[in-house]
Amino acid sequence: MSAERYEFGEVTVDVTERRVTRLGQAVALPPKAHDLLVCLVRRAGHLVSKRELLDAVWPDAFVEEGILAVQVSALRKALGDDRESARYIQTVAKTGYRFVAKLRATENGAPVRPAAQPATSAELHELVGRARLKLLSVRRQELPDAVAGFEAAITLDATYAPAHAGLALARCVQAELRLLPPAEAYPLARASALRALAMEADSADAIAALGAVMFLSEWNWIGAERSLQRALEINPGHTQARLLYGHLLDTQGRLDDGLAMKLMALETDPFSPSVHLAIALSCWNQRRYDEMIRWASKTLDLDPGHGLAREFLAGAYWKLGDFDRHMEENLKHAANHGVPPEALEPMRRAYAESGRAGVVRLALDHAASHPRGFPDAQLALFYGELGDLDAALRHLERAIEARDPCLVDLAVAPQWDLLRADPRFALCLTGMGLRS
């Protein structure tokens, strides 16, 4: 394992061995003071906010900002520094700290590239701009690159609010597309949004991301609406805020208002696949399946490889009772995602022998042997199709406990119509704060 060691002034910090020496003599540092020093040294030349330091050094505890001043004072005393001269650690009033000494970094005894210089605003704008384009594509294969782009911008400048805000929105989309467990993605999204807001209180991106967390994860319908309205007050043309607000209006049964909000997003962003797909979702909730097919097809015209658009098409054909077209779209979707033809053969055979019910039973058999293969919400729908309402509602209740983000549409989405007549379904809606 390569060693990580830094030298500055008369001090050497051996991160690997958790050892600090000054003029060759060991310096006794409390564990948290040592961690704070390493955090600052690794970001040498950059402002590190108080929030970032608290999150890095005390990740699992709530502590007051005042602890930072205490630890920094102890560090300065141990290293022979002071606030007035600030040879090593500079205080940035009301914001954070910056390590300002020139580093002589070594790795296994050999010099390595010195700490990076602060990024230019052009570099940051380019990184965040590219990441936003990938985020707005709403494609599973593009999301990792979007996250990496925002994280790269944060590495260059941890105080750049748009990068933190963009990362927050990307985490929300990761949860919606099941690229990251919602229980992991949404806390990360909230933390990134709050960091951005601490740096830039009027960041529409950050406020929209916070609204997305309240909407999709916390089911705080009122708080989410206020946040999204605030984001649109700051930036009336914010595409993601308009789409999120339109979706929120849909879930509350305000279907015409939701569609109108999404059509406003189309006016400002007419070539965005995510906007066309959002309009297709409104048509789905309104049971206008032919219109849904039209908008999902427009999405595919803009982006022929868009997996979600293909799933939407399959869903529309399912509700229209055209199971042959439904099956065709599902097979195309699987093939586009690299599923080999031989792996699809059991599905083809089940459909040929028993139709749609045979495919559902095959999926449930697979789920029984691969418990993590399907989320509970999907299993609830499968059991509902087969008429096993007890099993369907049992899985639905589990999905609600896990706060599956797809359930925000529970009150309006047609895929749940098979369960609506059961009194237990109404109880599920009540528990979520939704009305039938």
DRENGURO-623726 format. One record per residue (C-alpha): x negated, y, z negated; residue number from 1; residue in three letters. Coordinates in pm, whole numbers. Each point is the difference from the previous one (the first is absolute). Example, Ala and Ser with C-alpha at 12.3 -4.5 7.8 and 13.67 -1.06 7.14 Angstrom:
BEGIN
        x        y        z   seq   type
    -1230     -450     -780     1    ala
     -137      344       66     2    ser
This chain:
BEGIN
        x        y        z   seq   type
        0        0        0     1    met
     -140      340       96     2    ser
      -65      245     -281     3    ala
      166      340      -18     4    glu
     -228      262     -153     5    arg
      -22      379       11     6    tyr
     -274      239     -104     7    glu
       32      373      -65     8    phe
     -221      235     -197     9    gly
     -152     -208     -281    10    glu
      294     -241      -10    11    val
       51     -345      150    12    thr
      343     -165       12    13    val
       -3     -375       62    14    asp
      365      -72       71    15    val
      -48     -374       45    16    thr
     -162      -38     -343    17    glu
      214      275     -162    18    arg
     -321      168     -119    19    arg
      -93      369       -9    20    val
     -352      122      -75    21    thr
     -149      347      -39    22    arg
     -377       44       27    23    leu
      -21     -377      -24    24    gly
      192      -17     -328    25    gln
      339     -168      -28    26    ala
      295      236      -39    27    val
      280     -135     -218    28    ala
      333       82      161    29    leu
      347     -114     -106    30    pro
      158     -229      266    31    pro
      247      261      123    32    lys
     -267      270       22    33    ala
     -209     -237      210    34    his
      295      -72      231    35    asp
       71      371       32    36    leu
     -362       68       98    37    leu
        3     -274      264    38    val
      325      133      143    39    cys
     -148      348       36    40    leu
     -334     -118      136    41    val
      165     -214      268    42    arg
      185      310      120    43    arg
     -303      228      -26    44    ala
       57      335      166    45    gly
      380      -37       -6    46    his
      257      140     -234    47    leu
      161     -283     -198    48    val
      333      100     -147    49    ser
       92      -63     -363    50    lys
      281     -230      114    51    arg
     -239     -211      207    52    glu
     -242      -31     -290    53    leu
      275     -100     -240    54    leu
      132     -261      245    55    asp
     -348     -140       63    56    ala
     -131      -11     -358    57    val
      324      -68     -190    58    trp
      208     -191      261    59    pro
      215     -187     -250    60    asp
       53      265     -266    61    ala
      169      337      -32    62    phe
     -249      255     -132    63    val
        3      378      -13    64    glu
     -221      210      229    65    glu
     -183      130     -306    66    gly
     -186     -330      -30    67    ile
     -190       91      317    68    leu
     -147      315     -154    69    ala
     -111     -202     -302    70    val
     -168     -269      211    71    gln
     -163      249      238    72    val
     -139      194     -294    73    ser
     -150     -322     -141    74    ala
     -146      -85      340    75    leu
     -163      340       36    76    arg
     -152      -25     -344    77    lys
     -136     -349       68    78    ala
     -145       98      339    79    leu
     -152      331     -111    80    gly
      252      208      195    81    asp
      235      277     -110    82    asp
      302      182      142    83    arg
     -184      327       58    84    glu
     -288     -141      206    85    ser
      201     -294      140    86    ala
     -301     -175      148    87    arg
      197     -321       36    88    tyr
      372       44      -71    89    ile
      189      310      109    90    gln
      340       90     -144    91    thr
      258      123      251    92    val
      247      196     -208    93    ala
      345     -159      -44    94    lys
      -78     -257      272    95    thr
     -277     -247      -75    96    gly
     -374      -56       20    97    tyr
     -273      -26      262    98    arg
     -335     -178      -25    99    phe
     -245      253      147   100    val
     -348     -148      -51   101    ala
     -197     -123      300   102    lys
        8     -379       -3   103    leu
     -284     -234       71   104    arg
      209     -312       57   105    ala
     -178     -338        6   106    thr
      118     -349       81   107    glu
     -234     -287      -91   108    asn
     -275      256      -35   109    gly
       36      138      354   110    ala
      130      347       82   111    pro
      342       13      161   112    val
      199      271      173   113    arg
       72      290     -237   114    pro
      352       85      -99   115    ala
      216      116      288   116    ala
       51      368       56   117    gln
      352      136      -41   118    pro
      210      -66      307   119    ala
      102      284      228   120    thr
      366       88       28   121    ser
       -6     -115      365   122    ala
     -112     -349     -105   123    glu
      272      -22     -262   124    leu
      272      129      234   125    his
      -99     -253      265   126    glu
       -4     -294     -242   127    leu
      336       89     -155   128    val
      155       85      338   129    gly
      -91     -340      145   130    arg
      123     -176     -312   131    ala
      334      184       20   132    arg
       52     -111      361   133    leu
      -52     -361     -101   134    lys
      230       44     -298   135    leu
      278      145      216   136    leu
      -19     -297      236   137    ser
      157     -217     -278   138    val
     -182     -304      138   139    arg
     -131     -267     -232   140    arg
     -328      -27      188   141    gln
      -61      377      -16   142    glu
       62       49     -373   143    leu
     -338     -135     -123   144    pro
     -176      250      230   145    asp
      220      282     -130   146    ala
      -87      -87     -361   147    val
     -370      -29       88   148    ala
        9      342      169   149    gly
      152      175     -301   150    phe
     -242     -178     -234   151    glu
     -295      102      218   152    ala
      110      363      -23   153    ala
       26      -29     -378   154    ile
     -351     -147      -12   155    thr
     -127      303      190   156    leu
      189      247     -219   157    asp
      193     -126     -301   158    ala
      166      342      -39   159    thr
      165       -1      344   160    tyr
      371       -9      -88   161    ala
      134     -101      347   162    pro
     -204     -322      -13   163    ala
      146     -100     -338   164    his
      350       92      120   165    ala
      -41     -200      320   166    gly
     -128     -299     -196   167    leu
      307       20     -224   168    ala
      234      -16      300   169    leu
     -202     -285      150   170    ala
       33     -201     -322   171    arg
      378       42       17   172    cys
        9     -132      356   173    val
     -227     -291     -100   174    gln
      260      -99     -258   175    ala
      289       32      245   176    glu
     -181     -218      257   177    leu
     -103     -247     -273   178    arg
     -370       51       72   179    leu
      -48       62     -372   180    leu
      221     -116     -289   181    pro
      236      285      -94   182    pro
     -102      -33     -366   183    ala
     -355       82      110   184    glu
       63      247      282   185    ala
      244      241     -163   186    tyr
     -207       76     -314   187    pro
     -294       71      232   188    leu
      223      225      210   189    ala
      124      190     -305   190    arg
     -356       49     -130   191    ala
     -123      130      337   192    ser
      298      234       35   193    ala
      -57      144     -346   194    leu
     -370       53       75   195    arg
       91      189      315   196    ala
      253      213     -187   197    leu
     -256       80     -268   198    ala
     -221      144      273   199    met
      271      152      218   200    glu
      335       54     -171   201    ala
      184       73      325   202    asp
     -114     -304      197   203    ser
      305     -120      197   204    ala
     -176     -331       64   205    asp
      -55      -61     -371   206    ala
      353      104      -98   207    ile
      146     -223      274   208    ala
     -212     -293     -120   209    ala
      115       53     -358   210    leu
      356        8      131   211    gly
      -62     -327      185   212    ala
     -116     -168     -321   213    val
      306      124     -190   214    met
      227     -111      285   215    phe
     -141     -338      104   216    leu
     -151     -125     -324   217    ser
      161      174     -296   218    glu
      350       37      153   219    trp
       14      347     -146   220    asn
      243      127      261   221    trp
       41      352     -139   222    ile
     -370       58      -63   223    gly
      -88     -133      345   224    ala
      249      229      170   225    glu
     -135      304     -184   226    arg
     -359      -88       92   227    ser
       81      -55      367   228    leu
      202      322       15   229    gln
     -295      185     -154   230    arg
     -241     -152      255   231    ala
      227      120      281   232    leu
       25      347     -151   233    glu
     -379       22       19   234    ile
      -25     -159      345   235    asn
      336      -22      183   236    pro
     -163     -197      283   237    gly
     -149     -271     -220   238    his
       84     -318      193   239    thr
      -43     -251     -281   240    gln
      195      213     -250   241    ala
      289       28      249   242    arg
       -3     -376       64   243    leu
      -17      -82     -370   244    leu
      280      244      -79   245    tyr
      210     -139      285   246    gly
      -54     -350     -135   247    his
       94      113     -352   248    leu
      322      156      132   249    leu
       80     -328      176   250    asp
      -40     -201     -318   251    thr
      244      229     -180   252    gln
      265      -63      265   253    gly
      -48      341      162   254    arg
      -64     -167      335   255    leu
       82      291      232   256    asp
     -222      236     -202   257    asp
     -281     -255        0   258    gly
       13      -40      377   259    leu
       12      379       46   260    ala
     -316       39     -209   261    met
     -181     -259      213   262    lys
      115      166      322   263    leu
     -156      322     -130   264    met
     -327     -190      -34   265    ala
       41     -113      362   266    leu
       21      365      112   267    glu
     -343       77     -143   268    thr
     -162     -339       66   269    asp
      170     -148      310   270    pro
     -270     -256       82   271    phe
      -40     -153     -344   272    ser
       85     -373      -20   273    pro
       76       40     -371   274    ser
      271      259       74   275    val
      168     -219      264   276    his
      -14     -298     -234   277    leu
      154      203     -285   278    ala
      289       98      226   279    ile
       44     -369       91   280    ala
       30      -72     -373   281    leu
      278      258      -33   282    ser
      186     -168      286   283    cys
      -45     -334     -180   284    trp
      153      136     -319   285    asn
      289      145      203   286    gln
       60     -342      168   287    arg
      -66      156      342   288    arg
     -208     -292      121   289    tyr
       -8       92      371   290    asp
     -136      341      -96   291    glu
     -251     -165     -230   292    met
     -123     -212      292   293    ile
      -38      317      209   294    arg
     -210      180     -261   295    trp
     -212     -306      -84   296    ala
      -64      -44      375   297    ser
     -110      366       20   298    lys
     -245      -74     -279   299    thr
     -140     -288      202   300    leu
      -26      227      307   301    asp
     -222      229     -206   302    leu
     -190     -286     -164   303    asp
       48     -342      168   304    pro
     -172     -185     -283   305    gly
      209      146     -282   306    his
       95     -294     -221   307    gly
      269      172     -205   308    leu
      184      109      314   309    ala
        5     -362      114   310    arg
      139     -104     -338   311    glu
      272      265       31   312    phe
       99     -133      342   313    leu
       22     -353     -139   314    ala
      219      124     -286   315    gly
      241      176      236   316    ala
       44     -310      214   317    tyr
       57     -204     -316   318    trp
      286      228     -109   319    lys
      145       -8      353   320    leu
        4     -380      -15   321    gly
     -244      -29      292   322    asp
     -223     -256     -167   323    phe
     -185      -91      319   324    asp
     -125      360       37   325    arg
      -63       12     -376   326    his
     -220     -308       26   327    met
     -176      137      308   328    glu
      -95      323     -177   329    glu
     -121     -187     -310   330    asn
     -224     -222      213   331    leu
     -140      303      185   332    lys
      -69      168     -332   333    his
     -184     -307     -134   334    ala
     -203      -38      321   335    ala
      -97      369       -4   336    asn
     -136      -53     -352   337    his
     -224     -284      110   338    gly
      210     -300     -108   339    val
     -111     -289      226   340    pro
      269     -167      216   341    pro
      -36     -335     -179   342    glu
       86      166     -333   343    ala
      326      129      151   344    leu
      107     -338      133   345    glu
      180     -113     -321   346    pro
      210      319       16   347    met
       88      -60      364   348    arg
       94     -359      -77   349    arg
      213       96     -301   350    ala
      186      259      208   351    tyr
       57     -242      289   352    ala
      141     -262     -239   353    glu
      201      207     -249   354    ser
        7      361      117   355    gly
      -60      292     -235   356    arg
       93     -208     -308   357    ala
     -275     -249       87   358    gly
     -258      281       10   359    val
      119      130     -338   360    val
      -22     -345     -158   361    arg
     -349      -42      147   362    leu
     -106      333     -154   363    ala
      139     -104     -340   364    leu
     -183     -333       19   365    asp
     -319      190       73   366    his
       68      238     -289   367    ala
       45     -295     -236   368    ala
     -349     -129       81   369    ser
     -154      349       23   370    his
      159      197     -289   371    pro
     -178      322       93   372    arg
       93      -23      366   373    gly
      324      199      -22   374    phe
      104      287     -228   375    pro
      309      -53     -214   376    asp
      200      251      204   377    ala
      -53     -207      315   378    gln
       90     -321     -180   379    leu
      322      164     -124   380    ala
       95       72      362   381    leu
      -81     -355      113   382    phe
      211     -157     -274   383    tyr
      277      247       75   384    gly
        5     -113      365   385    glu
       39     -360     -112   386    leu
      283       94     -238   387    gly
     -188      -79     -323   388    asp
       96      320     -181   389    leu
     -126     -116     -340   390    asp
     -352      -47      135   391    ala
       25      317      209   392    ala
       97      218     -296   393    leu
     -259     -165     -223   394    arg
     -275      101      245   395    his
      154      344       45   396    leu
      -12       59     -376   397    glu
     -368     -103       -1   398    arg
      -72      242      283   399    ala
      170      278     -196   400    ile
     -211      -81     -306   401    glu
     -311       28      218   402    ala
      132      329      146   403    arg
      -43     -115      358   404    asp
        2      323      208   405    pro
      217     -157      271   406    cys
      292       -6     -246   407    leu
       55      376       13   408    val
      237      -74      294   409    asp
      199     -255     -201   410    leu
      320      209      -13   411    ala
       17       64      375   412    val
     -208     -248      202   413    ala
      201     -259      198   414    pro
     -230     -293      -78   415    gln
      151       -2     -350   416    trp
      361      -15      117   417    asp
        8     -377      -61   418    leu
      -32       65     -374   419    leu
      217      309      -44   420    arg
      321     -180      -96   421    ala
     -163     -164     -301   422    asp
       54      203     -323   423    pro
     -361      -68      -97   424    arg
     -115      202      300   425    phe
      184      307     -130   426    ala
     -179      -45     -332   427    leu
     -333       -2      184   428    cys
       86      333      164   429    leu
      107      150     -332   430    thr
     -324     -110     -161   431    gly
     -193      187      270   432    met
      211      314      -37   433    gly
      158      -51      343   434    leu
      365        9      101   435    arg
      165     -245      239   436    ser
